[in-house]
Amino acid sequence: MSEPERIPTVNVAASVYGDDPDEADPAELLHEASKLSPSTVVRQMRGVWKLEQSAPLRASTARAVRRNRALVGNALPPAELPPVPLADVLRSRRSMRRFAESPLTLEQLAALLEAGYGVTEQDERDVLPALRSAPSAGALYPLELFVAVRRVDGLDPGVYHYDPLRREIRHVADAAEPAAVSPHAEVIESAAAVLILTAVFWRSRFKYGLRAYRFTLLEAGHAAQNVLLAATALGLGSIVLGGFYDGRVDGLLGLDGVNESSLVLVCVGEPPE
Ligand SMILES: Cc1cc2nc3c(=O)[nH]c(=O)nc-3n(C[C@H](O)[C@H](O)[C@H](O)COP(=O)(O)O)c2cc1C
């Protein structure tokens, strides 16, 4: 039997940094700036102390949701996930880039939103933050969830904002041309719905400083994975898309791209026949 051809390992690190690493590499600066160390931890955690001292601040942070009272809310139906073993869901999740033309049901959309960032435990006196399906540093919940509806029973196409505290969605914008928002236009074109995870950075930054940026991105990963696993459990196809034009998506949602910004898209739809 002949030996399999040996493929040499490429030094990927060198292709990123070259022979002479750039000291001003923005990614490294960000990582360095957001490190915690024993000598600076007190200074870095001033926000923790501020929060302990202020009841109004604690009450405000317990209501982490973007809300425009001028917009009409559509109540979501009860959302159930089928009792599928987690081991099967983890094994069978696979990214899908082409979907069937059939629409999602409103119940399926509700289940995806609830799985992503829904409230799972509420304080009866409304003093403590409502806890969600995804973990969050300090339970500050710096994320928001929008959904671009393309084919969902009972909903007009368009972009909706999800309010986890009220279990409602509100129409906020007309849908955009897929090619205008992403180089993966054909995936978006084919999806029945595209969930858009966005960050309200200051919700976490006031407490955790620069480390909050790490936390917020990590939390987006937790919420996105929840959506992917829920989609798989529902028998739907899904994919995370990091490839999108940030400025265009922010513009669509009315975000300034600094204090609030889009982070990642999750496309969902029925698998092709
Ligand atoms: C943060 C992130 C961003 C991604 N962005 C894209 C993307 O822009 N386009 C794409 O086709 N796939 C994208 N993917 C999907 C990956 O290509 C996919 O997860 C990978 O090939 C592994 O396949 P699997 O998801 O089926 O396990 C992304 C995945 C992650 C986690």
The ligand as an SDF file (V2000), in Angstrom:
LIG
                    3D

 31 33  0  0  0  0  0  0  0  0999 V2000
  -18.7650   33.5520   13.3550 C   0  0  0  0  0  0  0  0  0  0  0  0
  -19.1190   32.7740   12.1200 C   0  0  0  0  0  0  0  0  0  0  0  0
  -19.2410   33.4390   10.9070 C   0  0  0  0  0  0  0  0  0  0  0  0
  -19.5860   32.7390    9.7650 C   0  0  0  0  0  0  0  0  0  0  0  0
  -19.7550   33.4300    8.5930 N   0  0  0  0  0  0  0  0  0  0  0  0
  -20.0630   32.7590    7.4720 C   0  0  0  0  0  0  0  0  0  0  0  0
  -20.2290   33.4810    6.2580 C   0  0  0  0  0  0  0  0  0  0  0  0
  -20.1390   34.6990    6.2100 O   0  0  0  0  0  0  0  0  0  0  0  0
  -20.5160   32.7690    5.1440 N   0  0  0  0  0  0  0  0  0  0  0  0
  -20.6560   31.4110    5.1590 C   0  0  0  0  0  0  0  0  0  0  0  0
  -20.9050   30.8210    4.1020 O   0  0  0  0  0  0  0  0  0  0  0  0
  -20.5350   30.7040    6.3060 N   0  0  0  0  0  0  0  0  0  0  0  0
  -20.2500   31.3500    7.4660 C   0  0  0  0  0  0  0  0  0  0  0  0
  -20.1340   30.6620    8.6440 N   0  0  0  0  0  0  0  0  0  0  0  0
  -20.4160   29.2120    8.6820 C   0  0  0  0  0  0  0  0  0  0  0  0
  -19.1360   28.3830    8.6610 C   0  0  0  0  0  0  0  0  0  0  0  0
  -18.5720   28.3790    7.3770 O   0  0  0  0  0  0  0  0  0  0  0  0
  -19.4780   26.9510    9.1320 C   0  0  0  0  0  0  0  0  0  0  0  0
  -19.8970   26.9980   10.4680 O   0  0  0  0  0  0  0  0  0  0  0  0
  -18.2740   26.0110    8.9990 C   0  0  0  0  0  0  0  0  0  0  0  0
  -17.9940   25.7430    7.6460 O   0  0  0  0  0  0  0  0  0  0  0  0
  -18.4790   24.6890    9.7290 C   0  0  0  0  0  0  0  0  0  0  0  0
  -19.6000   23.9970    9.1980 O   0  0  0  0  0  0  0  0  0  0  0  0
  -20.8600   23.6040   10.0940 P   0  0  0  0  0  0  0  0  0  0  0  0
  -21.4640   24.8950   10.6270 O   0  0  0  0  0  0  0  0  0  0  0  0
  -21.8130   22.9040    9.1710 O   0  0  0  0  0  0  0  0  0  0  0  0
  -20.4130   22.7390   11.2150 O   0  0  0  0  0  0  0  0  0  0  0  0
  -19.8070   31.3380    9.8110 C   0  0  0  0  0  0  0  0  0  0  0  0
  -19.6890   30.6780   11.0450 C   0  0  0  0  0  0  0  0  0  0  0  0
  -19.3640   31.3800   12.1750 C   0  0  0  0  0  0  0  0  0  0  0  0
  -19.2710   30.6650   13.5040 C   0  0  0  0  0  0  0  0  0  0  0  0
  1  2  1  0
  2  3  1  0
  2 30  2  0
  3  4  2  0
  4  5  1  0
  4 28  1  0
  5  6  2  0
  6  7  1  0
  6 13  1  0
  7  8  2  0
  7  9  1  0
  9 10  1  0
 10 11  2  0
 10 12  1  0
 12 13  2  0
 13 14  1  0
 14 15  1  0
 14 28  1  0
 15 16  1  0
 16 17  1  0
 16 18  1  0
 18 19  1  0
 18 20  1  0
 20 21  1  0
 20 22  1  0
 22 23  1  0
 23 24  1  0
 24 25  2  0
 24 26  1  0
 24 27  1  0
 28 29  2  0
 29 30  1  0
 30 31  1  0
M  END
$$$$
